[in-house]
Amino acid sequence: MTEWIRFALPVTAIASVVSPVYAMEYLSIEEAQKQAFPSATQFTAVQAGRIWKAEAGGHVVGYFIFDRVVGKHLYIDYAVALTTTGAVHKVEILQYRESYGGEVRSPSWLAQFVGKTNASPLKINGDIRNIAGATLSSTHVTEGVKRILATYGSRLK
Amino acid sequence: MAAASNSVRRARPLLGTFVEIEAAGSFQPDVLSAVEAAFEAVSTVHQLMSFHDPDSDVGRLNREAHVRPVPVHALTFEVLEAALEMNRRSNGIFDVAVAPGLQAAGILPKTGRDVSLTAEPGATDAIMLLEGNVVGFRDAGVRIDLGGIAKGFAVDRALSILRERGVVNAIVNAGGDLACFGEETRTVCIRHPRDPGRIVCQIQLVDAALATTARRFDPFHSTETARPAIIDPRATVAACANDGATVRAASCMIADALTKVVMIAGTGATELIEQYSASALLIGSDRGLQITPDWQHAVHLAA
């Protein structure tokens, strides 16, 4: 093999004008509910916008809990499906967003996503479908699942 | 490229990161159940090979294999075989017995049985792979961590499940270790190791695997990146002259393991890369980027 080809990377300090955003929408709450409990014919809210009871033929088949983790440059919507015995049936990421150059906690940043669904996808860095590099930790979501389990695991029966 | 109508894209928290699967086939319900089975396969690898879980094969090996031979799952055995082979071919640079060193560096947690917190160079030689998927350690100081290879293996497993189930086009991305099959050309964006909001380059990939090892970060807290979770088994301190390495190979397990060798040996890994018919990209801490000559057509630097 001949020599490796060498390039110099631009200096990090020169940031691009647009704040980089990486966003992915996987499922709406309704889609995630149906896929977590395909047999369910009805989802009744136990706590509005957060907890649902999945029922099939008058029997409870499980619970569906929606949660969000919001960090400095990241927010993730996820859902935990619990069995009737309070065990984790499934954890699914619904939406994933990274943003740099501004904190995602700011109300204006969050507001631009309100009401967006799979049917109306946002066009931000739409060309980035696959990303690699520094490995992202999923600890915050795993901790969220543990919290949900501790709070609701035994109560929703 | 627009997604096919029977295309499914899902993400779940597994292997300590986010695992994303995109699959397309002729019948949506079949694609969905294939994706479900593929996540299941990733979860199985996670359960078998986690260093953190005392009940995993790795947990049991680190606790008992120096006392008595421990039977492990065929998948764990397969990964250990590949790891030992890579250790031999890389002259000890790829080493799954670096766990004590990773613990000393604070990258892995301490466990109850930490005899020593220094990785012994050549400790991999003390791992015995025996008949019937049984593993023994000749030395009480040996502790293994499959973190440098198991993620790639999990991606390969997920992909083969999708293929078996009739999916025609798929990509599995486990936090940067990814592999795809089908005719579609995938564009993978590589983050800048020191500024992960920025893209260093884009890589075109068809029917191949790509693994990246780089500095670590969590945008939940900060954009600051931390040093890579890599140590040189030949050195006593956790140090790495490079910021990131990306490798293309036929399997994600091989690509994953090779990134560790490229991170440590840099361009010194050329011969090994050739042996595996792989390609590599290296980002040095001096911000220089180097690419193996066979790969320059598929790598596009960002402006």
Contacts between the chains, C-beta under 8 A, distances in Angstrom:
chain1	res1	chain2	res2	distance
A	1	B	270	5.6
A	1	B	274	5.8
A	1	B	292	6.8
A	1	B	293	6.6
A	1	B	294	7.5
A	2	B	293	5.2
A	3	B	293	7.2
A	4	B	267	5.2
A	4	B	270	7.5
A	4	B	282	7.4
A	4	B	290	4.2
A	4	B	291	6.3
A	4	B	292	5.7
A	4	B	293	6.9
A	5	B	290	6.6
A	5	B	291	5.0
A	5	B	292	7.9
A	5	B	293	5.8
A	5	B	296	5.5
A	6	B	288	6.0
A	6	B	289	7.3
A	6	B	290	5.1
A	7	B	288	7.2
A	7	B	289	4.6
A	7	B	290	7.5
A	7	B	291	7.5
A	7	B	301	6.1
A	8	B	287	6.7
A	8	B	288	5.9
A	8	B	289	7.4
A	9	B	192	7.5
A	9	B	200	6.4
A	9	B	283	7.2
A	9	B	287	4.5
A	9	B	288	7.1
A	9	B	289	5.4
A	11	B	287	7.3
A	12	B	192	6.8
A	12	B	194	5.6
A	12	B	195	4.7
A	12	B	198	7.6
A	12	B	287	7.6
A	15	B	195	7.9
A	15	B	198	7.6
A	16	B	198	6.9
A	19	B	197	7.7
A	20	B	197	4.3
A	20	B	198	6.2
A	20	B	199	7.6
A	24	B	9	7.7
A	24	B	11	7.2
A	24	B	20	7.7
A	26	B	9	5.9
A	26	B	10	5.7
A	26	B	11	5.5
A	27	B	10	7.4
A	35	B	32	7.2
A	69	B	220	7.0
A	71	B	218	7.6
A	71	B	219	6.3
A	71	B	220	3.0
A	71	B	221	6.1
A	72	B	219	6.7
A	72	B	220	6.7
A	72	B	221	5.9
A	72	B	222	6.1
A	72	B	223	7.8
A	73	B	197	7.5
A	73	B	219	3.9
A	73	B	220	7.7
A	73	B	222	7.6
A	73	B	223	5.9
A	74	B	219	4.0
A	74	B	220	5.2
A	78	B	13	7.6
A	91	B	12	5.9
A	91	B	13	6.0
A	92	B	10	6.8
A	92	B	11	7.6
A	92	B	12	6.2
A	93	B	10	7.6
A	93	B	11	3.9
A	93	B	12	6.3
A	93	B	13	7.0
A	93	B	18	6.4
A	96	B	11	6.5
A	96	B	18	7.1
A	98	B	197	7.3
A	98	B	219	5.2
A	100	B	196	8.0
A	100	B	197	3.1
A	100	B	219	7.6
A	100	B	223	5.7
A	101	B	197	7.2
A	127	B	187	7.3
A	128	B	189	5.1
A	128	B	199	7.5
A	129	B	22	7.9
A	129	B	186	7.7
A	129	B	187	7.2
A	130	B	171	6.5
A	130	B	173	5.9
A	130	B	178	6.6
A	130	B	186	5.7
A	130	B	187	6.7
A	130	B	188	4.4
A	130	B	189	6.7
A	131	B	173	7.8
A	131	B	176	7.7
A	131	B	188	7.2
A	131	B	189	5.0
A	131	B	190	8.0
A	131	B	191	6.6
A	132	B	173	7.2
A	132	B	176	3.8
A	132	B	177	7.8
A	132	B	178	6.3
A	132	B	188	5.4
A	132	B	189	7.2
A	132	B	190	5.6
A	132	B	191	7.1
A	132	B	210	6.6
A	132	B	212	4.4
A	132	B	246	6.9
A	133	B	176	5.9
A	133	B	189	7.9
A	133	B	190	5.1
A	133	B	191	2.8
A	133	B	192	7.3
A	133	B	193	6.6
A	133	B	196	6.2
A	133	B	200	7.6
A	133	B	212	5.6
A	133	B	214	5.3
A	133	B	244	6.7
A	134	B	176	7.5
A	134	B	191	5.5
A	134	B	193	6.1
A	134	B	196	4.9
A	134	B	214	4.7
A	134	B	215	5.4
A	134	B	216	5.7
A	134	B	217	4.8
A	134	B	225	5.7
A	134	B	244	7.6
A	135	B	16	8.0
A	135	B	17	5.5
A	135	B	175	4.5
A	135	B	176	5.4
A	135	B	212	8.0
A	135	B	214	7.4
A	135	B	216	5.9
A	136	B	17	5.5
A	136	B	18	6.2
A	136	B	175	5.7
A	136	B	217	7.4
A	136	B	218	6.6
A	136	B	219	7.3
A	137	B	16	6.6
A	137	B	17	6.7
A	137	B	216	7.4
A	137	B	218	4.5
A	137	B	220	7.4
A	138	B	13	3.9
A	138	B	14	7.7
A	138	B	16	6.1
A	138	B	17	5.2
A	138	B	18	5.4
A	138	B	175	7.9
A	139	B	16	7.5
A	139	B	218	7.5
A	139	B	220	8.0
A	140	B	218	7.8
A	140	B	220	4.9
A	141	B	13	4.5
A	141	B	18	7.9
A	142	B	13	5.7
A	145	B	13	7.6
